Amino acid sequence: MVKHEILIESNELSEQFSEVITLINKARTNVIKVANTAMIDLYWQVGKLLHEKLANAEWGDSVVAQLADFIAKNAPDIKGFSDKNLWRMKQFFETYPNTSEILSPLVRQISWTNNLLIMSRVKSAEEREFYLRLCIQEIGEQKKRQRRKWFSTKYYTSVMNIKEFYEENLGWQFCSLISSALCKKNFSRNH
């Protein structure tokens, strides 16, 4: 077998080829974002269905495991719908029951794994918004370990304590500047 090598003799041609690679990578990123949004919407809809069926006593708790088995047997190519994940989808809907909330668009911008992490460790809506925005700002594989540290070190509490200190001692306008610098979105109170 003869190998064909492309010899690039000019920097200009190399730059043009690099442009094509950049376009391909941008398109791939967009496809991943669209797919992620669709999956998050699907998980929310499945969670809503489960919530309604269980709340109305149409289904008992054991039906969730039966549903997982049904999906596995009748559509073996569909992955990620174990009974454990189905319960998480229900919890996801219950955490974000109103699709028009401020948090709803944020939830769709991060992965299911990061949503589960935030959902399992954060109770208040304000704190969830903080971590959602922080996660969106810090998207990237190299940040995974850092995200886990946010929860173990009570990052939100630390930032809010700093915010309150500056607010009490320097005024809320200064606090707004700090909040903007930390999270690109102003978390200051309306005064």
Secondary structure, DSSP 4 states (H G I P E B T S, - for coil): -PPP------HHHHHHHHHHHHHHHHHHHHHHHHHHHHHHHHHHHHHHHHHHHHHTTSS-THHHHHHHHHHHHH-TT--S--HHHHHHHHHHHHHS--TTSTHHHHHTTS-HHHHHHHHHH--SHHHHHHHHHHHHHT-SGGGHHHHHHHHHTTHHHHHHHHHHHHHHHH-HHHHHHHHHHHHSS--PPP-
